[in-house]
Amino acid sequence: MPVLLLTIGIYHGLMQVIYRSGVIQRTSVAGLDYYQGLTLHGVINAIVLTTFFAVAFGHATMLFYTKREPNKPAAFISMLLMVVGTGLAAAAILAGKASVLYTFTRR
């Protein structure tokens, strides 16, 4: 999941560079306007990817130091909650209800 999110974040970062350099003249590409892409890039790379990595690193650290696997049901529930939360945030961003980076606003 983190690699997929990183790929999406990198794509939107690249699209920002192309847009800001003037190569793309339209304000909307692939159904997303500039600020939706900017918000998606920022939220995925700064918040979501970092959280997924920190949780995975925590599980790996617990396994290494305690020589015991983390509680699998708890790990599954935490992963499920992170995926659902990411999906809800992405739905708000893609629907145009959350834009301008981290500021969730109503239009």
Backbone as a ProteinNet text record, in pm:
[ID]
protein_1_A
[PRIMARY]
MPVLLLTIGIYHGLMQVIYRSGVIQRTSVAGLDYYQGLTLHGVINAIVLTTFFAVAFGHATMLFYTKREPNKPAAFISMLLMVVGTGLAAAAILAGKASVLYTFTRR
[TERTIARY]
80.8	0	85.7	191.3	273.1	338.7	380	443.1	341.6	219.3	113.3	86	77.2	53.1	168.7	290.9	407.1	402.4	364.8	356	251	135.6	31.5	80.9	148	202	307.7	394.3	497.6	434.1	332.4	262.6	206	138.1	78	184.4	296.6	407.1	461.9	476.3	523	423.4	294.3	192.7	197	228.4	241.3	356.7	468.6	585.3	552.4	487.7	452.3	353.7	257	159.2	225.8	305.9	368.7	472.6	531.8	630.4	564	433.7	362.2	342.2	387	369.4	220.8	148.5	4	-62.2	-145.5	-210.9	-348.3	-408.3	-542.5	-534.8	-643.6	-645.7	-692.6	-744.2	-792.2	-731.1	-665.9	-605.6	-655.5	-704.1	-753.7	-863.5	-945.7	-1057.3	-1022	-895.4	-852.6	-802.6	-844.8	-786.4	-654.6	-585.8	-452.5	-453.2	-547	-548.2	-589.2	-670.3	-700.6	-574.1	-497.3	-371.3	-272	-266	-176.1	-213.7	-343.4	-391.8	-364.4	-395	-371.8	-223.5	-136.3	8.2	53.9	9.9	52.9	1.4	-125.6	-184.7	-123.9	-110.2	-55	89.5	173.2	315.3	346	280.9	316.9	248	125.4	50.6	32.1	-31	-70.9	49.4	138	255.5	340	358.2	437.5	374.5	242.5	173.3	182.3	158.1	168.9	310.6	411.2	549.2	578.3	532.9	559.7	497	375.6	309.5	384	421	495.1	631.4	697.7	826.5	810.3	702	674.8	654.8	581.2	561.7	694.1	775.7	904.9	997.4	994.3	1077.3	1033.7	902.9	853.2	895.9	885.9	926.3	1074.8	1156.8	1301.9	1342	1289.8	1334.9	1267.4	1141.8	1073.3	1075.8	1116	1119	979.9	876.6	738.4	666.2	579.8	502.4	396.9	365.3	256.7	124.1	31.1	-102.4	-164.2	-187.3	-234.9	-373.3	-469.6	-598.8	-586.1	-505.8	-487.1	-415.8	-317.4	-246.7	-341.9	-428.2	-523.8	-623.5	-672	-767.8	-702.7	-577.5	-510.3	-491.2	-455.1	-440	-574.3	-679.3	-812.6	-857.3	-834.6	-871.2	-791.8	-664.1	-583.5	-629.4	-663.5	-710.1	-845.5	-936.5	-1068.3	-1053.3	-971.2	-947.8	-885.8	-791.1	-729.8	-834	-918.5	-1023.4	-1122.6	-1161.7	-1255	-1193.3	-1067.2	-1000.1	-982.6	-944.7	-928.2	-1060.9	-1169.2	-1301.5	-1339.4	-1311.5	-1341.5	-1257.3	-1130.7	-1042.8	-1087.2	-1112.6	-1149.8	-1287.9	-1375.8	-1509.1	-1506	-1391	-1379.8	-1427.1	-1447.9	-1493.4	-1377	-1256.2	-1137.6	-1026.3	-985.5	-878.6	-793.6	-699	-602.9	-520.6	-454.2	-364.2	-434.5	-401.5	-456	-586.6	-632.8	-754.2	-875.4	-959.4	-1081.1	-1189.8	-1237.2	-1336.3	-1458.5	-1566.1	-1689	-1693.2	-1736.7	-1751.8	-1896.8
-119.9	0	127.3	135.9	257.4	282.2	177.2	196	249	197.9	248.3	395.2	430.6	569.7	659.7	610.6	689.1	712.5	610.9	624.9	730	726.7	826.2	965.7	977.3	1106.4	1160	1073.2	1114.8	1159.4	1086.2	1123.8	1264.8	1293.1	1425.1	1533.1	1499.5	1594.7	1626.4	1524.4	1544.2	1628.7	1601.3	1679.6	1826.8	1853.1	1991.1	2060.5	1990.7	2048	2079.8	1985.1	2005.6	2120.8	2129	2237.3	2372.8	2379.6	2507.5	2553.1	2458.2	2496.6	2549.6	2533.2	2586.1	2486.5	2363.4	2261.7	2231.2	2222.1	2200.3	2335.5	2378.6	2508.9	2501.1	2382.1	2367.3	2364	2405.1	2400.5	2265	2180	2048.3	1942.1	1842.5	1732.3	1602.7	1512.8	1381.4	1395.6	1500.1	1518	1585.6	1618.5	1685.3	1824.7	1923.1	2054.6	2064.3	2173.9	2188.3	2171.1	2235	2230.1	2094	2020	1883.1	1798.1	1811.3	1737.2	1778.1	1908.8	1959.8	1904.3	1903.9	1851.7	1702	1627.8	1483.7	1452.7	1523.8	1504.8	1533.5	1644.8	1682.3	1588.3	1555.2	1467.9	1328.5	1274.2	1138.6	1133.6	1225.8	1217.4	1261.6	1365.1	1417.7	1344.9	1302.3	1244.8	1094.6	1052.7	912.9	820	849.5	763.8	755.8	869.4	872.2	786.2	791.8	712.3	563.2	525.2	384.4	332.7	412.3	370.9	358.6	454.8	451.4	329.3	295.3	178	50.5	39.1	-79.3	-87.8	26.1	28.1	-12.9	31.9	-7.2	-157.6	-217.5	-362.6	-435.9	-388.5	-451.7	-437.8	-322.7	-300.5	-390.3	-403	-492.4	-636.3	-678	-814	-834.8	-736.8	-749.7	-754.1	-662.9	-652.3	-751.3	-781.4	-872.5	-1017.1	-1036.2	-1169.7	-1233.8	-1149.4	-1196	-1115.7	-1182.8	-1112.6	-1025.7	-912.5	-829.2	-904.5	-861.1	-919.3	-904.3	-1015.5	-1009.3	-945.8	-977	-907.8	-756.1	-713.6	-570.3	-506.3	-575.7	-523.9	-512.9	-612.8	-609.7	-496.1	-478	-370.3	-234.2	-217.4	-89.2	-63.6	-166.9	-151.8	-117.2	-185.4	-160.1	-16.6	30	167.4	269.2	242.7	335.3	337.7	221.4	215.4	285.1	261	326	477.4	520.6	664.3	728.9	660.4	710.3	719.5	617.4	618.4	732.1	756.6	866	1002.3	1020.4	1146.9	1164.8	1057.4	1065.2	1093.8	1034.8	1060	1207.5	1266	1408.1	1495.2	1461	1538.2	1524.7	1402.3	1378.8	1435.2	1445.4	1502.3	1655.5	1713.9	1859.2	1921.7	1842.2	1893.3	1932	1893.3	1923	1963.1	2088.1	2132.9	2236	2291.5	2387.3	2322.1	2218	2139	2079.9	2120	2052.7	2113.7	2219.1	2286.8	2222.2	2159	2098.9	2206.2	2242.8	2349	2301.1	2371.1	2346.2	2443.3	2396.1	2485.4	2516.6
0	0	0	83	79.7	-56.3	-125.1	-256.1	-356.8	-351.9	-439.3	-409.9	-283.4	-245.8	-287.4	-272.3	-315.4	-465.6	-540.8	-685.8	-724.7	-659.2	-686.8	-648.9	-535.2	-492.6	-586.8	-635.6	-731.1	-861.3	-906.5	-1030	-1018.4	-907.6	-893.1	-874.1	-814.8	-807.1	-945.1	-1027.4	-1165.5	-1244.1	-1225.3	-1295.3	-1251.6	-1125.3	-1079.9	-1149.6	-1162.9	-1230.3	-1375.8	-1442.3	-1583	-1596.8	-1506.9	-1511.3	-1484.9	-1379.8	-1343.2	-1444.7	-1519.1	-1620.8	-1746.8	-1759	-1874.3	-1986.2	-1968.6	-2071.8	-2088.7	-1978.4	-1981.7	-1957.4	-2048.6	-2036.8	-1971.3	-1970.9	-1913.6	-1761.3	-1697.9	-1552	-1500.5	-1588.6	-1548.7	-1639.3	-1578.7	-1653.2	-1591.2	-1672.6	-1627.6	-1522.1	-1536.1	-1443.7	-1312.7	-1291.3	-1167.3	-1199.8	-1121.5	-1142.8	-1066.3	-1082.8	-1025.6	-873.7	-806.5	-660.1	-605.5	-680.2	-638.1	-644.4	-752.5	-764.3	-657.2	-629.5	-526.2	-389.5	-359.8	-232.5	-222.1	-328.5	-328.1	-307.5	-377	-363.5	-220.4	-163.8	-29.3	77.5	71	172.2	165.7	45.2	32.4	80.2	32.8	66.2	208.6	257.4	389.2	503.7	484.1	595.3	581	471.9	458.7	443.9	350.9	329.9	456.7	522.4	644.5	753.7	766.5	868.2	837.5	712.6	675.4	703.1	667.7	690.6	839.4	919.2	1063.6	1129.2	1090	1147.6	1107.9	980	934.7	1003.7	1020.8	1089.2	1235.2	1297.9	1436.3	1450.3	1355.8	1359.4	1338.9	1246.1	1221.1	1342.2	1406.7	1524.9	1640	1660.1	1765.8	1738.5	1614.3	1578.1	1605.1	1571.1	1587.2	1734.7	1813.9	1952.5	2046.8	2025.1	2117.4	2069	1943.9	1882.5	1880.4	1886.2	1879	1771.7	1699.8	1598	1664.9	1601	1654.7	1648.5	1726.8	1728.9	1589.7	1519.1	1381.1	1367	1453	1438.8	1457.7	1553.6	1575.3	1456.2	1400.4	1283.2	1164.1	1147.7	1037.8	1055.1	1177.2	1203.3	1180.3	1223	1200.6	1051.3	976.3	831.4	767.1	810.3	755.2	784.5	905.2	940.8	858.7	836.2	756.9	611.8	556.5	417.4	403.2	497.2	491.8	506.9	599.6	617.7	495.5	434.2	311.4	200.8	190.4	88.6	108.3	233.6	262.2	230.2	268.2	237.8	87.3	18.3	-127.2	-195.3	-145.3	-203.8	-189.5	-73.3	-53.5	-146.2	-162.7	-249.8	-395.5	-439	-578.1	-611.1	-511.5	-533	-535	-503.1	-501.6	-372.5	-269.4	-139.7	-49.9	-86	-6.1	-100.9	-93.1	-180.8	-109.4	-178.6	-126.2	-16.5	-56.6	24.4	145.5	267.8	384.7	433.5	371.2	416.2	350.7	427.7	374.6	378.1	261.6	252.2	176.6	193.6	116.3	2.1	-111.8	-226.2	-246.8
[MASK]
+++++++++++++++++++++++++++++++++++++++++++++++++++++++++++++++++++++++++++++++++++++++++++++++++++++++++++

